Amino acid sequence: MRLSSTGKDKMGTAQAVLLLFISISLVKGFLVGHRHQLRVPTSSQRTEGAKTTTYMSSTDIDESSLGLTPRLFEVSRAFQLMDERTRVQNLLALASSMKPMKDFRKLPENKVPGCLSTVYVHAFMQDGKVYFEGDSDAQLTKGLVALLIEGMSGCSAEEIQAVKPEFIKYAGIAASLTPGRNNGFLNMLAMLKRKAVEAESKGEGAGQEEPAVEFQEDIARPVYSSCMKKLINFLKPKRLEMQDDSAQHAGHAGAKGLGGESHFSLRIVADCFEGLSLVQRHKLVYTVLAAEMQQIHALSIDAKTPAEAG
């Protein structure tokens, strides 16, 4: 039977996932009660030993000093058993298997700074433990996010704070990443730690709230998508419709240079409008969309409270 390139890729991903789970099983079965010092390849020796996973240097990392969660320990030891190519395959497999992050979570406060790719992470409390969501627009980076989420979800904020960034070398992952991605990984870990503390301080259920209105982000309409995201997250509307009227104004002076997104009609129903005059409601919308209004030529607003909307 002949496989297409797509079929081969899928088989390679499946084999990578299988190897990861086999490796974790071996780690769990063989290393119970055997936590000890491990030798990790240095940068020069990684190149020489790229084809063998048993090549070690004299650089020792005391595993007990890394503060690894039980799950992160299992995953890290599994990655140690792999060569560089298989590590990358498994990171890509983790990226493919990670649950998608909802668009309304992709806010500036959830964006990880200092990453080559766009990365978002979010934390929430459930049954007294911290859980994470995440996403990235680059598959390898998404795999790194997935690894951290897999290794630290279901732990306390204190346990998450104890994880040392040096574990990336302990797991052998640093050898498979560029310096830029290594730095990005450290920034992701730092952000997840901060988010864990914030989630724990807010308490049970915080961060799990679902908006009454959801929408599908459209990369072909960045202004529309940005407006919808902000209105949903800041004003918590009960109902929200945003219509693009730009086509009706094509060729007008105000539509030039705005990528075709220049005129919109907004109908919004939200509790936050209670007690506000019409002018105040419009000002509130304009404040939320301050950045987007630099690109929008005209925005028609119909803002009501739930009682007014009926």
C-alpha positions in Angstrom: 0.0 0.0 0.0 1.4 3.4 -1.0 1.0 6.3 1.4 0.6 10.0 0.4 2.9 12.5 2.1 0.0 13.5 4.3 -0.5 9.8 5.3 3.1 9.5 6.1 3.0 12.7 8.2 0.0 11.4 10.2 1.8 8.1 10.7 4.9 9.8 11.9 2.8 11.9 14.4 1.0 8.8 15.6 4.4 7.0 16.1 5.7 10.0 18.0 2.7 10.1 20.3 3.0 6.4 20.9 6.7 6.7 21.7 6.0 9.5 24.2 3.4 7.3 26.1 5.7 4.3 26.0 8.5 6.4 27.3 6.4 7.7 30.1 5.3 4.2 31.0 8.9 3.0 31.1 9.8 6.0 33.3 6.9 5.3 35.7 7.7 1.6 35.9 11.4 1.7 36.2 12.2 4.9 38.1 9.7 4.7 41.0 11.8 5.5 44.1 14.9 6.1 42.1 15.2 9.9 42.0 18.9 10.8 41.6 21.4 13.0 39.9 21.3 12.9 36.1 23.9 13.9 33.5 22.9 16.3 30.8 24.7 17.0 27.5 26.4 20.3 27.1 25.9 22.3 23.9 29.1 21.0 22.3 28.5 17.4 23.2 24.9 17.6 22.0 26.1 17.9 18.5 28.5 15.0 18.8 25.9 12.8 20.5 22.9 13.9 18.4 22.3 10.2 17.3 22.3 8.7 20.8 20.2 9.5 23.8 22.7 8.0 26.2 25.6 10.3 25.6 26.2 12.3 28.7 28.6 15.0 29.9 30.0 15.9 33.2 27.3 18.5 33.8 25.1 17.3 36.7 21.6 18.5 37.5 20.1 17.5 40.8 16.6 16.5 39.9 15.4 17.1 43.4 16.3 20.7 43.1 14.1 21.3 40.1 10.8 21.3 41.9 9.1 19.2 39.2 5.5 18.2 39.6 4.9 14.5 39.3 3.5 14.8 35.8 6.2 17.2 34.6 8.8 14.7 36.0 7.3 11.8 33.9 7.1 13.9 30.8 10.6 15.3 31.3 12.1 11.8 31.7 10.3 10.6 28.7 11.8 13.4 26.6 15.2 12.4 27.9 14.9 9.0 26.2 14.4 10.6 22.8 16.7 11.9 20.2 16.4 15.4 18.9 14.1 14.5 15.9 11.7 12.5 18.1 11.5 15.3 20.7 10.4 17.8 17.9 7.9 15.2 16.6 6.4 14.8 20.1 6.2 18.6 20.6 4.3 18.9 17.3 2.1 16.0 18.4 1.3 17.6 21.7 0.4 20.8 19.8 -2.0 18.9 17.6 -3.7 17.2 20.5 -4.1 20.3 22.7 -7.6 21.6 23.1 -8.1 24.9 21.2 -8.2 28.1 23.3 -11.4 30.0 22.8 -11.0 33.4 21.1 -12.5 35.4 23.9 -9.5 34.3 26.1 -7.0 35.8 23.7 -6.6 39.1 25.4 -3.6 41.4 25.9 -3.4 40.4 29.5 -3.1 36.7 28.5 -0.4 37.3 25.9 3.1 36.1 26.8 5.7 38.8 26.3 9.1 38.2 24.7 8.1 35.3 22.4 9.0 35.0 18.7 5.5 33.7 18.1 2.1 34.9 19.5 1.4 32.9 22.6 -1.6 33.1 25.0 -2.1 31.4 28.4 -5.0 31.5 30.8 -5.4 30.0 34.3 -8.5 29.1 36.4 -9.3 27.3 39.6 -11.2 24.0 39.8 -11.5 21.7 42.9 -8.8 23.7 44.7 -6.2 23.2 41.9 -4.9 25.4 39.1 -5.6 24.5 35.5 -4.4 26.1 32.3 -5.4 26.8 28.7 -3.1 28.0 26.0 -2.4 28.6 22.3 0.1 29.8 19.8 0.2 30.6 16.1 3.4 28.5 15.7 3.1 24.7 16.0 6.4 24.1 17.7 5.8 26.9 20.2 2.3 25.5 20.8 3.8 22.2 21.6 6.0 23.8 24.3 2.9 25.5 25.7 1.1 22.1 25.7 4.0 20.5 27.5 3.9 23.0 30.3 0.1 22.8 30.5 0.2 19.0 30.6 2.9 19.1 33.3 1.5 21.7 35.6 -2.3 21.6 35.3 -4.0 20.1 38.4 -1.4 21.4 40.8 -1.4 24.1 43.5 0.1 27.6 42.8 2.8 26.7 45.3 3.8 23.6 43.4 3.8 25.5 40.2 6.0 28.2 41.7 8.5 25.6 42.7 9.3 24.5 39.2 12.7 25.7 38.1 13.4 26.8 34.5 16.5 24.6 34.4 14.3 21.6 33.8 14.3 22.5 30.1 17.9 21.3 30.0 17.2 18.3 32.3 14.5 17.1 29.8 16.9 17.6 26.9 14.5 20.0 25.2 16.9 23.0 25.2 19.1 21.0 22.8 16.3 21.0 20.3 15.4 24.7 20.4 16.9 27.9 19.0 18.1 30.5 21.6 15.0 32.6 20.7 12.6 29.7 21.4 14.5 28.8 24.6 13.9 32.4 25.8 10.3 32.2 24.8 9.9 28.9 26.8 11.2 30.6 29.9 8.8 33.5 29.4 5.9 31.1 29.1 6.9 29.4 32.3 7.1 32.7 34.1 3.7 33.8 32.8 2.1 30.5 33.8 3.5 30.9 37.3 2.1 34.4 37.5 -1.3 33.3 36.2 -1.4 30.5 38.8 -1.0 32.9 41.6 -3.6 35.3 40.2 -6.1 32.4 39.7 -5.6 31.1 43.2 -6.1 34.5 44.7 -9.4 34.9 42.9 -10.6 31.6 44.2 -12.8 28.7 42.9 -14.5 29.2 39.6 -12.6 32.4 38.8 -11.6 32.4 35.2 -14.1 29.8 34.0 -16.9 32.3 33.3 -18.3 31.9 29.8 -19.6 35.0 28.0 -23.2 35.2 26.9 -22.0 36.1 23.4 -19.4 34.2 21.5 -18.0 34.7 18.0 -15.6 33.1 15.6 -12.5 35.1 15.0 -11.9 36.0 11.4 -8.3 36.6 10.4 -9.5 38.2 7.2 -11.3 40.9 9.2 -8.9 41.9 12.0 -10.7 45.2 12.9 -14.0 43.4 13.3 -12.5 40.6 15.3 -10.6 42.9 17.6 -13.8 45.0 18.3 -15.9 41.9 19.0 -13.3 40.4 21.3 -13.0 43.6 23.4 -16.7 44.3 23.6 -17.4 40.8 24.8 -14.6 40.8 27.4 -15.1 44.3 28.8 -18.8 45.0 28.5 -20.1 41.4 29.0 -23.1 41.9 26.6 -26.2 39.8 26.6 -26.5 40.4 22.9 -24.1 41.7 20.3 -24.2 42.3 16.6 -21.6 44.1 14.6 -22.3 44.6 10.9 -19.7 45.6 8.4 -21.2 48.3 6.2 -17.9 49.2 4.5 -18.9 47.9 1.1 -21.6 50.6 1.0 -19.0 53.3 1.3 -16.3 51.9 -1.1 -14.6 54.7 -2.8 -15.4 57.3 -0.2 -12.6 59.4 1.2 -13.1 58.0 4.7 -12.7 54.4 3.5 -9.2 54.8 2.0 -6.3 53.0 3.5 -8.4 51.0 6.0 -8.1 47.6 4.5 -11.8 47.6 3.6 -13.0 47.8 7.2 -14.1 51.4 7.7 -17.8 51.6 8.5 -19.7 49.5 11.1 -23.2 49.3 12.7 -23.2 48.1 16.3 -26.2 46.8 18.3 -25.3 45.9 21.8 -27.4 44.9 24.9 -25.5 45.0 28.2 -26.2 45.4 32.0 -23.4 48.0 32.2 -25.5 50.6 30.3 -28.0 50.7 33.2 -28.2 54.3 34.6 -26.1 55.8 31.7 -27.3 58.3 29.3 -27.1 57.7 25.5 -24.0 59.9 25.3 -22.3 58.1 28.2 -23.1 54.7 26.6 -21.5 55.7 23.4 -18.5 57.1 25.2 -18.1 53.8 27.0 -18.1 51.9 23.7 -15.6 54.4 22.2 -13.3 54.0 25.2 -13.3 50.2 24.9 -12.6 50.5 21.2 -10.1 53.3 21.4 -7.4 51.6 19.4 -9.8 50.3 16.7 -11.4 53.7 16.3 -8.1 54.9 14.9 -8.9 52.7 11.9 -12.7 53.0 11.7 -14.1 56.0 9.9 -17.7 55.6 11.1 -19.4 53.5 13.8 -23.2 53.6 14.3 -24.1 52.5 17.9 -27.4 51.2 19.3 -26.7 50.5 23.0 -29.5 49.3 25.3 -30.0 47.7 28.7 -31.7 44.2 28.8 -34.9 45.9 30.1 -35.0 48.3 27.2 -34.3 45.6 24.6 -37.1 43.4 26.0 
